[in-house]
């Protein structure tokens, strides 16, 4: 039923719980898991005097940050014979997650802490956009 599962991660305990759920489903359906982290690079405000303080991350910095996030997400997770492909990209998180989904995923799993209606309007905007625009089912793992 689910041959390719995408797990979006930010390195939080919520992402770790999403990955645990993905591993359980992958065991049942013999699925492949891709663990995706999107690094948001600062975008300078055009016309702002602050743009001189902006600098782009180097490839080495992106790799270092991404590897740390992957390590934090995988901590305490036992994938037991499940291949997990790690992917690190830069851009806007919701947009990059949706781009990745279009590469033929059957399921997306994301973690959330379960914001209330007011906080969720801002803090859960990536998850909300993915739910709204994804071409496949989205499973949101809520803890707390």
Protein Blocks (a to p, Z undefined) as FASTA:
>chain_A
ZZbdcdddehiaklmmmmmmmmmmmmmnopacddddddddddddehiaklmmpccddfkl
mmmmmmmmmmmmmgopafehpacdddddeddfklmmmmmmmnopabdcdddehiafklmm
mmmmmmmmmmmmpcbdcddddeZZ
